[in-house]
Amino acid sequence: MTERIEFGSKAAADTFRDEHTDHLSSDDDRRLKTVAISSSAPNHAFETATVEASDSQACLLYTSLSGL
């Protein structure tokens, strides 16, 4: 089963894609900020994606709040 992880920005998602091309699902769509990871990917790929997605979402939230 494909795991989908949403990043805070498309740039962050694309950075993950570029660094982990071997672990992407064949239905991953680079137009989106949601990355589709193959079910055969090792656990560390899922962990890395989760951490990087969380970091990029937190950065986006901080940027939004700092403009208030």
mmCIF file as Biopython writes it, N, C-alpha, C and O atoms, coordinates in Angstrom:
data_model
#
loop_
_atom_site.group_PDB
_atom_site.id
_atom_site.type_symbol
_atom_site.label_atom_id
_atom_site.label_alt_id
_atom_site.label_comp_id
_atom_site.label_asym_id
_atom_site.label_entity_id
_atom_site.label_seq_id
_atom_site.pdbx_PDB_ins_code
_atom_site.Cartn_x
_atom_site.Cartn_y
_atom_site.Cartn_z
_atom_site.occupancy
_atom_site.B_iso_or_equiv
_atom_site.auth_seq_id
_atom_site.auth_asym_id
_atom_site.pdbx_PDB_model_num
ATOM 1   N N  . MET A ? 1  ? 0.845  -1.183 0.000   1.0 0.0 1  A 1 
ATOM 2   C CA . MET A ? 1  ? 0.000  0.000  0.000   1.0 0.0 1  A 1 
ATOM 3   C C  . MET A ? 1  ? 0.887  1.243  0.000   1.0 0.0 1  A 1 
ATOM 4   O O  . MET A ? 1  ? 1.887  1.305  0.715   1.0 0.0 1  A 1 
ATOM 5   N N  . THR A ? 2  ? 0.520  2.202  -0.787  1.0 0.0 2  A 1 
ATOM 6   C CA . THR A ? 2  ? 1.271  3.447  -0.889  1.0 0.0 2  A 1 
ATOM 7   C C  . THR A ? 2  ? 0.963  4.337  0.308   1.0 0.0 2  A 1 
ATOM 8   O O  . THR A ? 2  ? -0.194 4.503  0.696   1.0 0.0 2  A 1 
ATOM 9   N N  . GLU A ? 3  ? 2.010  4.900  0.881   1.0 0.0 3  A 1 
ATOM 10  C CA . GLU A ? 3  ? 1.860  5.847  1.992   1.0 0.0 3  A 1 
ATOM 11  C C  . GLU A ? 3  ? 1.993  7.254  1.411   1.0 0.0 3  A 1 
ATOM 12  O O  . GLU A ? 3  ? 2.913  7.520  0.638   1.0 0.0 3  A 1 
ATOM 13  N N  . ARG A ? 4  ? 1.096  8.141  1.773   1.0 0.0 4  A 1 
ATOM 14  C CA . ARG A ? 4  ? 1.139  9.523  1.281   1.0 0.0 4  A 1 
ATOM 15  C C  . ARG A ? 4  ? 1.416  10.460 2.453   1.0 0.0 4  A 1 
ATOM 16  O O  . ARG A ? 4  ? 0.760  10.403 3.493   1.0 0.0 4  A 1 
ATOM 17  N N  . ILE A ? 5  ? 2.402  11.316 2.250   1.0 0.0 5  A 1 
ATOM 18  C CA . ILE A ? 5  ? 2.808  12.240 3.302   1.0 0.0 5  A 1 
ATOM 19  C C  . ILE A ? 5  ? 2.807  13.648 2.725   1.0 0.0 5  A 1 
ATOM 20  O O  . ILE A ? 5  ? 3.437  13.915 1.702   1.0 0.0 5  A 1 
ATOM 21  N N  . GLU A ? 6  ? 2.086  14.548 3.401   1.0 0.0 6  A 1 
ATOM 22  C CA . GLU A ? 6  ? 1.966  15.927 2.925   1.0 0.0 6  A 1 
ATOM 23  C C  . GLU A ? 6  ? 3.029  16.809 3.565   1.0 0.0 6  A 1 
ATOM 24  O O  . GLU A ? 6  ? 3.190  16.830 4.786   1.0 0.0 6  A 1 
ATOM 25  N N  . PHE A ? 7  ? 3.742  17.527 2.729   1.0 0.0 7  A 1 
ATOM 26  C CA . PHE A ? 7  ? 4.769  18.462 3.171   1.0 0.0 7  A 1 
ATOM 27  C C  . PHE A ? 7  ? 4.173  19.861 3.259   1.0 0.0 7  A 1 
ATOM 28  O O  . PHE A ? 7  ? 3.099  20.121 2.715   1.0 0.0 7  A 1 
ATOM 29  N N  . GLY A ? 8  ? 4.865  20.752 3.937   1.0 0.0 8  A 1 
ATOM 30  C CA . GLY A ? 8  ? 4.393  22.119 4.100   1.0 0.0 8  A 1 
ATOM 31  C C  . GLY A ? 8  ? 4.507  22.949 2.841   1.0 0.0 8  A 1 
ATOM 32  O O  . GLY A ? 8  ? 3.813  23.955 2.691   1.0 0.0 8  A 1 
ATOM 33  N N  . SER A ? 9  ? 5.376  22.536 1.936   1.0 0.0 9  A 1 
ATOM 34  C CA . SER A ? 9  ? 5.545  23.260 0.680   1.0 0.0 9  A 1 
ATOM 35  C C  . SER A ? 9  ? 5.930  22.274 -0.416  1.0 0.0 9  A 1 
ATOM 36  O O  . SER A ? 9  ? 6.422  21.181 -0.138  1.0 0.0 9  A 1 
ATOM 37  N N  . LYS A ? 10 ? 5.704  22.663 -1.636  1.0 0.0 10 A 1 
ATOM 38  C CA . LYS A ? 10 ? 6.086  21.820 -2.761  1.0 0.0 10 A 1 
ATOM 39  C C  . LYS A ? 10 ? 7.602  21.717 -2.849  1.0 0.0 10 A 1 
ATOM 40  O O  . LYS A ? 10 ? 8.135  20.671 -3.218  1.0 0.0 10 A 1 
ATOM 41  N N  . ALA A ? 11 ? 8.293  22.794 -2.513  1.0 0.0 11 A 1 
ATOM 42  C CA . ALA A ? 11 ? 9.760  22.771 -2.548  1.0 0.0 11 A 1 
ATOM 43  C C  . ALA A ? 11 ? 10.315 21.727 -1.579  1.0 0.0 11 A 1 
ATOM 44  O O  . ALA A ? 11 ? 11.245 20.996 -1.919  1.0 0.0 11 A 1 
ATOM 45  N N  . ALA A ? 12 ? 9.753  21.656 -0.384  1.0 0.0 12 A 1 
ATOM 46  C CA . ALA A ? 12 ? 10.196 20.658 0.596   1.0 0.0 12 A 1 
ATOM 47  C C  . ALA A ? 12 ? 9.889  19.248 0.098   1.0 0.0 12 A 1 
ATOM 48  O O  . ALA A ? 12 ? 10.702 18.338 0.261   1.0 0.0 12 A 1 
ATOM 49  N N  . ALA A ? 13 ? 8.720  19.068 -0.505  1.0 0.0 13 A 1 
ATOM 50  C CA . ALA A ? 13 ? 8.356  17.758 -1.055  1.0 0.0 13 A 1 
ATOM 51  C C  . ALA A ? 13 ? 9.314  17.362 -2.174  1.0 0.0 13 A 1 
ATOM 52  O O  . ALA A ? 13 ? 9.750  16.213 -2.239  1.0 0.0 13 A 1 
ATOM 53  N N  . ASP A ? 14 ? 9.643  18.303 -3.050  1.0 0.0 14 A 1 
ATOM 54  C CA . ASP A ? 14 ? 10.552 18.007 -4.157  1.0 0.0 14 A 1 
ATOM 55  C C  . ASP A ? 14 ? 11.965 17.698 -3.670  1.0 0.0 14 A 1 
ATOM 56  O O  . ASP A ? 14 ? 12.654 16.863 -4.255  1.0 0.0 14 A 1 
ATOM 57  N N  . THR A ? 15 ? 12.396 18.361 -2.612  1.0 0.0 15 A 1 
ATOM 58  C CA . THR A ? 15 ? 13.710 18.057 -2.038  1.0 0.0 15 A 1 
ATOM 59  C C  . THR A ? 15 ? 13.740 16.619 -1.545  1.0 0.0 15 A 1 
ATOM 60  O O  . THR A ? 15 ? 14.701 15.891 -1.792  1.0 0.0 15 A 1 
ATOM 61  N N  . PHE A ? 16 ? 12.683 16.211 -0.847  1.0 0.0 16 A 1 
ATOM 62  C CA . PHE A ? 16 ? 12.607 14.816 -0.397  1.0 0.0 16 A 1 
ATOM 63  C C  . PHE A ? 16 ? 12.618 13.877 -1.599  1.0 0.0 16 A 1 
ATOM 64  O O  . PHE A ? 16 ? 13.332 12.875 -1.598  1.0 0.0 16 A 1 
ATOM 65  N N  . ARG A ? 17 ? 11.838 14.194 -2.614  1.0 0.0 17 A 1 
ATOM 66  C CA . ARG A ? 17 ? 11.784 13.347 -3.816  1.0 0.0 17 A 1 
ATOM 67  C C  . ARG A ? 17 ? 13.160 13.193 -4.450  1.0 0.0 17 A 1 
ATOM 68  O O  . ARG A ? 17 ? 13.558 12.090 -4.827  1.0 0.0 17 A 1 
ATOM 69  N N  . ASP A ? 18 ? 13.883 14.303 -4.565  1.0 0.0 18 A 1 
ATOM 70  C CA . ASP A ? 18 ? 15.203 14.271 -5.190  1.0 0.0 18 A 1 
ATOM 71  C C  . ASP A ? 18 ? 16.193 13.422 -4.400  1.0 0.0 18 A 1 
ATOM 72  O O  . ASP A ? 18 ? 17.079 12.792 -4.978  1.0 0.0 18 A 1 
ATOM 73  N N  . GLU A ? 19 ? 16.041 13.406 -3.083  1.0 0.0 19 A 1 
ATOM 74  C CA . GLU A ? 19 ? 16.970 12.667 -2.228  1.0 0.0 19 A 1 
ATOM 75  C C  . GLU A ? 19 ? 16.563 11.206 -2.024  1.0 0.0 19 A 1 
ATOM 76  O O  . GLU A ? 19 ? 17.373 10.401 -1.566  1.0 0.0 19 A 1 
ATOM 77  N N  . HIS A ? 20 ? 15.322 10.856 -2.358  1.0 0.0 20 A 1 
ATOM 78  C CA . HIS A ? 20 ? 14.809 9.503  -2.083  1.0 0.0 20 A 1 
ATOM 79  C C  . HIS A ? 20 ? 14.055 8.934  -3.283  1.0 0.0 20 A 1 
ATOM 80  O O  . HIS A ? 20 ? 12.994 8.332  -3.119  1.0 0.0 20 A 1 
ATOM 81  N N  . THR A ? 21 ? 14.587 9.117  -4.466  1.0 0.0 21 A 1 
ATOM 82  C CA . THR A ? 21 ? 13.899 8.676  -5.682  1.0 0.0 21 A 1 
ATOM 83  C C  . THR A ? 21 ? 13.620 7.174  -5.693  1.0 0.0 21 A 1 
ATOM 84  O O  . THR A ? 21 ? 12.613 6.739  -6.252  1.0 0.0 21 A 1 
ATOM 85  N N  . ASP A ? 22 ? 14.485 6.388  -5.093  1.0 0.0 22 A 1 
ATOM 86  C CA . ASP A ? 22 ? 14.315 4.928  -5.090  1.0 0.0 22 A 1 
ATOM 87  C C  . ASP A ? 22 ? 13.115 4.477  -4.266  1.0 0.0 22 A 1 
ATOM 88  O O  . ASP A ? 22 ? 12.655 3.345  -4.417  1.0 0.0 22 A 1 
ATOM 89  N N  . HIS A ? 23 ? 12.601 5.345  -3.399  1.0 0.0 23 A 1 
ATOM 90  C CA . HIS A ? 23 ? 11.538 4.953  -2.479  1.0 0.0 23 A 1 
ATOM 91  C C  . HIS A ? 23 ? 10.173 5.532  -2.846  1.0 0.0 23 A 1 
ATOM 92  O O  . HIS A ? 23 ? 9.202  5.348  -2.112  1.0 0.0 23 A 1 
ATOM 93  N N  . LEU A ? 24 ? 10.096 6.226  -3.971  1.0 0.0 24 A 1 
ATOM 94  C CA . LEU A ? 24 ? 8.821  6.821  -4.376  1.0 0.0 24 A 1 
ATOM 95  C C  . LEU A ? 24 ? 7.930  5.789  -5.055  1.0 0.0 24 A 1 
ATOM 96  O O  . LEU A ? 24 ? 8.411  4.878  -5.729  1.0 0.0 24 A 1 
ATOM 97  N N  . SER A ? 25 ? 6.655  5.946  -4.870  1.0 0.0 25 A 1 
ATOM 98  C CA . SER A ? 25 ? 5.682  5.099  -5.550  1.0 0.0 25 A 1 
ATOM 99  C C  . SER A ? 25 ? 5.591  5.534  -7.012  1.0 0.0 25 A 1 
ATOM 100 O O  . SER A ? 25 ? 5.860  6.689  -7.343  1.0 0.0 25 A 1 
ATOM 101 N N  . SER A ? 26 ? 5.216  4.614  -7.864  1.0 0.0 26 A 1 
ATOM 102 C CA . SER A ? 26 ? 5.091  4.945  -9.287  1.0 0.0 26 A 1 
ATOM 103 C C  . SER A ? 26 ? 3.977  5.966  -9.545  1.0 0.0 26 A 1 
ATOM 104 O O  . SER A ? 26 ? 3.959  6.603  -10.597 1.0 0.0 26 A 1 
ATOM 105 N N  . ASP A ? 27 ? 3.061  6.124  -8.607  1.0 0.0 27 A 1 
ATOM 106 C CA . ASP A ? 27 ? 1.984  7.105  -8.795  1.0 0.0 27 A 1 
ATOM 107 C C  . ASP A ? 27 ? 2.250  8.436  -8.092  1.0 0.0 27 A 1 
ATOM 108 O O  . ASP A ? 27 ? 1.335  9.244  -7.931  1.0 0.0 27 A 1 
ATOM 109 N N  . ASP A ? 28 ? 3.496  8.669  -7.672  1.0 0.0 28 A 1 
ATOM 110 C CA . ASP A ? 28 ? 3.849  9.966  -7.087  1.0 0.0 28 A 1 
ATOM 111 C C  . ASP A ? 28 ? 3.713  11.045 -8.160  1.0 0.0 28 A 1 
ATOM 112 O O  . ASP A ? 28 ? 4.060  10.820 -9.319  1.0 0.0 28 A 1 
ATOM 113 N N  . ASP A ? 29 ? 3.217  12.195 -7.779  1.0 0.0 29 A 1 
ATOM 114 C CA . ASP A ? 29 ? 2.962  13.292 -8.714  1.0 0.0 29 A 1 
ATOM 115 C C  . ASP A ? 29 ? 3.734  14.526 -8.253  1.0 0.0 29 A 1 
ATOM 116 O O  . ASP A ? 29 ? 3.403  15.124 -7.229  1.0 0.0 29 A 1 
ATOM 117 N N  . ARG A ? 30 ? 4.757  14.901 -9.006  1.0 0.0 30 A 1 
ATOM 118 C CA . ARG A ? 30 ? 5.617  16.028 -8.624  1.0 0.0 30 A 1 
ATOM 119 C C  . ARG A ? 30 ? 4.888  17.368 -8.646  1.0 0.0 30 A 1 
ATOM 120 O O  . ARG A ? 30 ? 5.440  18.369 -8.190  1.0 0.0 30 A 1 
ATOM 121 N N  . ARG A ? 31 ? 3.692  17.410 -9.152  1.0 0.0 31 A 1 
ATOM 122 C CA . ARG A ? 31 ? 2.928  18.663 -9.147  1.0 0.0 31 A 1 
ATOM 123 C C  . ARG A ? 31 ? 2.348  18.960 -7.770  1.0 0.0 31 A 1 
ATOM 124 O O  . ARG A ? 31 ? 1.897  20.075 -7.505  1.0 0.0 31 A 1 
ATOM 125 N N  . LEU A ? 32 ? 2.364  17.954 -6.891  1.0 0.0 32 A 1 
ATOM 126 C CA . LEU A ? 32 ? 1.728  18.079 -5.578  1.0 0.0 32 A 1 
ATOM 127 C C  . LEU A ? 32 ? 2.753  18.193 -4.459  1.0 0.0 32 A 1 
ATOM 128 O O  . LEU A ? 32 ? 3.918  17.833 -4.628  1.0 0.0 32 A 1 
ATOM 129 N N  . LYS A ? 33 ? 2.304  18.698 -3.313  1.0 0.0 33 A 1 
ATOM 130 C CA . LYS A ? 33 ? 3.181  18.726 -2.144  1.0 0.0 33 A 1 
ATOM 131 C C  . LYS A ? 33 ? 2.992  17.492 -1.272  1.0 0.0 33 A 1 
ATOM 132 O O  . LYS A ? 33 ? 3.601  17.377 -0.208  1.0 0.0 33 A 1 
ATOM 133 N N  . THR A ? 34 ? 2.145  16.569 -1.724  1.0 0.0 34 A 1 
ATOM 134 C CA . THR A ? 34 ? 1.974  15.280 -1.064  1.0 0.0 34 A 1 
ATOM 135 C C  . THR A ? 34 ? 2.817  14.251 -1.803  1.0 0.0 34 A 1 
ATOM 136 O O  . THR A ? 34 ? 2.674  14.073 -3.013  1.0 0.0 34 A 1 
ATOM 137 N N  . VAL A ? 35 ? 3.696  13.574 -1.072  1.0 0.0 35 A 1 
ATOM 138 C CA . VAL A ? 35 ? 4.610  12.593 -1.654  1.0 0.0 35 A 1 
ATOM 139 C C  . VAL A ? 35 ? 4.041  11.195 -1.449  1.0 0.0 35 A 1 
ATOM 140 O O  . VAL A ? 35 ? 3.600  10.851 -0.353  1.0 0.0 35 A 1 
ATOM 141 N N  . ALA A ? 36 ? 4.055  10.393 -2.507  1.0 0.0 36 A 1 
ATOM 142 C CA . ALA A ? 36 ? 3.601  9.003  -2.442  1.0 0.0 36 A 1 
ATOM 143 C C  . ALA A ? 36 ? 4.829  8.103  -2.318  1.0 0.0 36 A 1 
ATOM 144 O O  . ALA A ? 36 ? 5.656  8.036  -3.228  1.0 0.0 36 A 1 
ATOM 145 N N  . ILE A ? 37 ? 4.937  7.416  -1.185  1.0 0.0 37 A 1 
ATOM 146 C CA . ILE A ? 37 ? 6.083  6.547  -0.914  1.0 0.0 37 A 1 
ATOM 147 C C  . ILE A ? 37 ? 5.662  5.099  -1.121  1.0 0.0 37 A 1 
ATOM 148 O O  . ILE A ? 37 ? 4.588  4.683  -0.688  1.0 0.0 37 A 1 
ATOM 149 N N  . SER A ? 38 ? 6.511  4.350  -1.780  1.0 0.0 38 A 1 
ATOM 150 C CA . SER A ? 38 ? 6.237  2.948  -2.076  1.0 0.0 38 A 1 
ATOM 151 C C  . SER A ? 38 ? 6.113  2.116  -0.804  1.0 0.0 38 A 1 
ATOM 152 O O  . SER A ? 38 ? 6.798  2.371  0.187   1.0 0.0 38 A 1 
ATOM 153 N N  . SER A ? 39 ? 5.246  1.137  -0.843  1.0 0.0 39 A 1 
ATOM 154 C CA . SER A ? 39 ? 5.071  0.252  0.317   1.0 0.0 39 A 1 
ATOM 155 C C  . SER A ? 39 ? 6.315  -0.593 0.569   1.0 0.0 39 A 1 
ATOM 156 O O  . SER A ? 39 ? 6.491  -1.119 1.668   1.0 0.0 39 A 1 
ATOM 157 N N  . SER A ? 40 ? 7.175  -0.729 -0.432  1.0 0.0 40 A 1 
ATOM 158 C CA . SER A ? 40 ? 8.401  -1.510 -0.260  1.0 0.0 40 A 1 
ATOM 159 C C  . SER A ? 40 ? 9.567  -0.672 0.272   1.0 0.0 40 A 1 
ATOM 160 O O  . SER A ? 40 ? 10.667 -1.191 0.468   1.0 0.0 40 A 1 
ATOM 161 N N  . ALA A ? 41 ? 9.331  0.601  0.502   1.0 0.0 41 A 1 
ATOM 162 C CA . ALA A ? 41 ? 10.390 1.480  1.023   1.0 0.0 41 A 1 
ATOM 163 C C  . ALA A ? 41 ? 10.760 1.060  2.447   1.0 0.0 41 A 1 
ATOM 164 O O  . ALA A ? 41 ? 9.905  0.607  3.208   1.0 0.0 41 A 1 
ATOM 165 N N  . PRO A ? 42 ? 12.037 1.212  2.801   1.0 0.0 42 A 1 
ATOM 166 C CA . PRO A ? 42 ? 12.452 0.869  4.170   1.0 0.0 42 A 1 
ATOM 167 C C  . PRO A ? 42 ? 11.871 1.850  5.190   1.0 0.0 42 A 1 
ATOM 168 O O  . PRO A ? 42 ? 11.494 2.972  4.850   1.0 0.0 42 A 1 
ATOM 169 N N  . ASN A ? 43 ? 11.808 1.412  6.422   1.0 0.0 43 A 1 
ATOM 170 C CA . ASN A ? 43 ? 11.239 2.244  7.493   1.0 0.0 43 A 1 
ATOM 171 C C  . ASN A ? 43 ? 11.909 3.603  7.597   1.0 0.0 43 A 1 
ATOM 172 O O  . ASN A ? 43 ? 11.246 4.602  7.875   1.0 0.0 43 A 1 
ATOM 173 N N  . HIS A ? 44 ? 13.220 3.653  7.376   1.0 0.0 44 A 1 
ATOM 174 C CA . HIS A ? 44 ? 13.914 4.941  7.522   1.0 0.0 44 A 1 
ATOM 175 C C  . HIS A ? 44 ? 13.418 5.963  6.503   1.0 0.0 44 A 1 
ATOM 176 O O  . HIS A ? 44 ? 13.469 7.163  6.772   1.0 0.0 44 A 1 
ATOM 177 N N  . ALA A ? 45 ? 12.944 5.523  5.350   1.0 0.0 45 A 1 
ATOM 178 C CA . ALA A ? 45 ? 12.405 6.454  4.352   1.0 0.0 45 A 1 
ATOM 179 C C  . ALA A ? 45 ? 11.103 7.078  4.858   1.0 0.0 45 A 1 
ATOM 180 O O  . ALA A ? 45 ? 10.873 8.275  4.687   1.0 0.0 45 A 1 
ATOM 181 N N  . PHE A ? 46 ? 10.254 6.256  5.482   1.0 0.0 46 A 1 
ATOM 182 C CA . PHE A ? 46 ? 9.009  6.771  6.060   1.0 0.0 46 A 1 
ATOM 183 C C  . PHE A ? 46 ? 9.304  7.728  7.211   1.0 0.0 46 A 1 
ATOM 184 O O  . PHE A ? 46 ? 8.676  8.780  7.332   1.0 0.0 46 A 1 
ATOM 185 N N  . GLU A ? 47 ? 10.264 7.355  8.053   1.0 0.0 47 A 1 
ATOM 186 C CA . GLU A ? 47 ? 10.620 8.200  9.200   1.0 0.0 47 A 1 
ATOM 187 C C  . GLU A ? 47 ? 11.177 9.537  8.733   1.0 0.0 47 A 1 
ATOM 188 O O  . GLU A ? 47 ? 10.806 10.588 9.257   1.0 0.0 47 A 1 
ATOM 189 N N  . THR A ? 48 ? 12.065 9.496  7.752   1.0 0.0 48 A 1 
ATOM 190 C CA . THR A ? 48 ? 12.658 10.726 7.218   1.0 0.0 48 A 1 
ATOM 191 C C  . THR A ? 48 ? 11.581 11.618 6.608   1.0 0.0 48 A 1 
ATOM 192 O O  . THR A ? 48 ? 11.570 12.827 6.836   1.0 0.0 48 A 1 
ATOM 193 N N  . ALA A ? 49 ? 10.684 11.026 5.838   1.0 0.0 49 A 1 
ATOM 194 C CA . ALA A ? 49 ? 9.606  11.805 5.221   1.0 0.0 49 A 1 
ATOM 195 C C  . ALA A ? 49 ? 8.723  12.450 6.277   1.0 0.0 49 A 1 
ATOM 196 O O  . ALA A ? 49 ? 8.339  13.612 6.144   1.0 0.0 49 A 1 
ATOM 197 N N  . THR A ? 50 ? 8.405  11.708 7.314   1.0 0.0 50 A 1 
ATOM 198 C CA . THR A ? 50 ? 7.548  12.233 8.375   1.0 0.0 50 A 1 
ATOM 199 C C  . THR A ? 50 ? 8.205  13.411 9.084   1.0 0.0 50 A 1 
ATOM 200 O O  . THR A ? 50 ? 7.559  14.428 9.333   1.0 0.0 50 A 1 
ATOM 201 N N  . VAL A ? 51 ? 9.478  13.276 9.407   1.0 0.0 51 A 1 
ATOM 202 C CA . VAL A ? 51 ? 10.205 14.349 10.094  1.0 0.0 51 A 1 
ATOM 203 C C  . VAL A ? 51 ? 10.331 15.574 9.190   1.0 0.0 51 A 1 
ATOM 204 O O  . VAL A ? 51 ? 10.056 16.694 9.621   1.0 0.0 51 A 1 
ATOM 205 N N  . GLU A ? 52 ? 10.743 15.367 7.944   1.0 0.0 52 A 1 
ATOM 206 C CA . GLU A ? 52 ? 10.924 16.496 7.029   1.0 0.0 52 A 1 
ATOM 207 C C  . GLU A ? 52 ? 9.591  17.182 6.715   1.0 0.0 52 A 1 
ATOM 208 O O  . GLU A ? 52 ? 9.538  18.406 6.595   1.0 0.0 52 A 1 
ATOM 209 N N  . ALA A ? 53 ? 8.528  16.407 6.583   1.0 0.0 53 A 1 
ATOM 210 C CA . ALA A ? 53 ? 7.205  16.996 6.334   1.0 0.0 53 A 1 
ATOM 211 C C  . ALA A ? 53 ? 6.761  17.824 7.532   1.0 0.0 53 A 1 
ATOM 212 O O  . ALA A ? 53 ? 6.241  18.929 7.375   1.0 0.0 53 A 1 
ATOM 213 N N  . SER A ? 54 ? 6.969  17.288 8.716   1.0 0.0 54 A 1 
ATOM 214 C CA . SER A ? 54 ? 6.599  18.008 9.938   1.0 0.0 54 A 1 
ATOM 215 C C  . SER A ? 54 ? 7.391  19.304 10.066  1.0 0.0 54 A 1 
ATOM 216 O O  . SER A ? 54 ? 6.836  20.347 10.410  1.0 0.0 54 A 1 
ATOM 217 N N  . ASP A ? 55 ? 8.688  19.233 9.789   1.0 0.0 55 A 1 
ATOM 218 C CA . ASP A ? 55 ? 9.533  20.427 9.852   1.0 0.0 55 A 1 
ATOM 219 C C  . ASP A ? 55 ? 9.072  21.484 8.853   1.0 0.0 55 A 1 
ATOM 220 O O  . ASP A ? 55 ? 9.028  22.671 9.177   1.0 0.0 55 A 1 
ATOM 221 N N  . SER A ? 56 ? 8.731  21.057 7.643   1.0 0.0 56 A 1 
ATOM 222 C CA . SER A ? 56 ? 8.327  22.030 6.627   1.0 0.0 56 A 1 
ATOM 223 C C  . SER A ? 56 ? 6.968  22.640 6.956   1.0 0.0 56 A 1 
ATOM 224 O O  . SER A ? 56 ? 6.719  23.803 6.637   1.0 0.0 56 A 1 
ATOM 225 N N  . GLN A ? 57 ? 6.090  21.871 7.589   1.0 0.0 57 A 1 
ATOM 226 C CA . GLN A ? 57 ? 4.794  22.414 8.005   1.0 0.0 57 A 1 
ATOM 227 C C  . GLN A ? 57 ? 4.965  23.394 9.160   1.0 0.0 57 A 1 
ATOM 228 O O  . GLN A ? 57 ? 4.289  24.421 9.210   1.0 0.0 57 A 1 
ATOM 229 N N  . ALA A ? 58 ? 5.866  23.079 10.089  1.0 0.0 58 A 1 
ATOM 230 C CA . ALA A ? 58 ? 6.127  23.975 11.220  1.0 0.0 58 A 1 
ATOM 231 C C  . ALA A ? 58 ? 6.737  25.284 10.726  1.0 0.0 58 A 1 
ATOM 232 O O  . ALA A ? 58 ? 6.402  26.358 11.226  1.0 0.0 58 A 1 
ATOM 233 N N  . CYS A ? 59 ? 7.625  25.194 9.753   1.0 0.0 59 A 1 
ATOM 234 C CA . CYS A ? 59 ? 8.254  26.388 9.189   1.0 0.0 59 A 1 
ATOM 235 C C  . CYS A ? 59 ? 7.201  27.260 8.514   1.0 0.0 59 A 1 
ATOM 236 O O  . CYS A ? 59 ? 7.226  28.484 8.643   1.0 0.0 59 A 1 
ATOM 237 N N  . LEU A ? 60 ? 6.290  26.637 7.805   1.0 0.0 60 A 1 
ATOM 238 C CA . LEU A ? 60 ? 5.217  27.367 7.139   1.0 0.0 60 A 1 
ATOM 239 C C  . LEU A ? 60 ? 4.318  28.054 8.159   1.0 0.0 60 A 1 
ATOM 240 O O  . LEU A ? 60 ? 3.926  29.204 7.958   1.0 0.0 60 A 1 
ATOM 241 N N  . LEU A ? 61 ? 3.988  27.374 9.240   1.0 0.0 61 A 1 
ATOM 242 C CA . LEU A ? 61 ? 3.154  27.944 10.297  1.0 0.0 61 A 1 
ATOM 243 C C  . LEU A ? 61 ? 3.860  29.126 10.950  1.0 0.0 61 A 1 
ATOM 244 O O  . LEU A ? 61 ? 3.238  30.164 11.179  1.0 0.0 61 A 1 
ATOM 245 N N  . TYR A ? 62 ? 5.151  28.986 11.254  1.0 0.0 62 A 1 
ATOM 246 C CA . TYR A ? 62 ? 5.917  30.064 11.874  1.0 0.0 62 A 1 
ATOM 247 C C  . TYR A ? 62 ? 5.938  31.292 10.962  1.0 0.0 62 A 1 
ATOM 248 O O  . TYR A ? 62 ? 5.752  32.419 11.421  1.0 0.0 62 A 1 
ATOM 249 N N  . THR A ? 63 ? 6.165  31.063 9.674   1.0 0.0 63 A 1 
ATOM 250 C CA . THR A ? 63 ? 6.207  32.168 8.718   1.0 0.0 63 A 1 
ATOM 251 C C  . THR A ? 63 ? 4.856  32.884 8.674   1.0 0.0 63 A 1 
ATOM 252 O O  . THR A ? 63 ? 4.802  34.112 8.610   1.0 0.0 63 A 1 
ATOM 253 N N  . SER A ? 64 ? 3.779  32.120 8.709   1.0 0.0 64 A 1 
ATOM 254 C CA . SER A ? 64 ? 2.438  32.715 8.688   1.0 0.0 64 A 1 
ATOM 255 C C  . SER A ? 64 ? 2.170  33.526 9.947   1.0 0.0 64 A 1 
ATOM 256 O O  . SER A ? 64 ? 1.625  34.628 9.879   1.0 0.0 64 A 1 
ATOM 257 N N  . LEU A ? 65 ? 2.552  32.980 11.092  1.0 0.0 65 A 1 
ATOM 258 C CA . LEU A ? 65 ? 2.296  33.660 12.360  1.0 0.0 65 A 1 
ATOM 259 C C  . LEU A ? 65 ? 3.180  34.886 12.556  1.0 0.0 65 A 1 
ATOM 260 O O  . LEU A ? 65 ? 2.763  35.850 13.197  1.0 0.0 65 A 1 
ATOM 261 N N  . SER A ? 66 ? 4.382  34.861 12.019  1.0 0.0 66 A 1 
ATOM 262 C CA . SER A ? 66 ? 5.286  35.994 12.218  1.0 0.0 66 A 1 
ATOM 263 C C  . SER A ? 66 ? 4.826  37.224 11.438  1.0 0.0 66 A 1 
ATOM 264 O O  . SER A ? 66 ? 5.277  38.337 11.710  1.0 0.0 66 A 1 
ATOM 265 N N  . GLY A ? 67 ? 3.937  37.026 10.476  1.0 0.0 67 A 1 
ATOM 266 C CA . GLY A ? 67 ? 3.410  38.155 9.710   1.0 0.0 67 A 1 
ATOM 267 C C  . GLY A ? 67 ? 2.225  38.830 10.373  1.0 0.0 67 A 1 
ATOM 268 O O  . GLY A ? 67 ? 1.685  39.795 9.833   1.0 0.0 67 A 1 
ATOM 269 N N  . LEU A ? 68 ? 1.810  38.340 11.537  1.0 0.0 68 A 1 
ATOM 270 C CA . LEU A ? 68 ? 0.649  38.923 12.221  1.0 0.0 68 A 1 
ATOM 271 C C  . LEU A ? 68 ? 0.986  40.205 12.925  1.0 0.0 68 A 1 
ATOM 272 O O  . LEU A ? 68 ? 0.116  40.815 13.546  1.0 0.0 68 A 1 
#
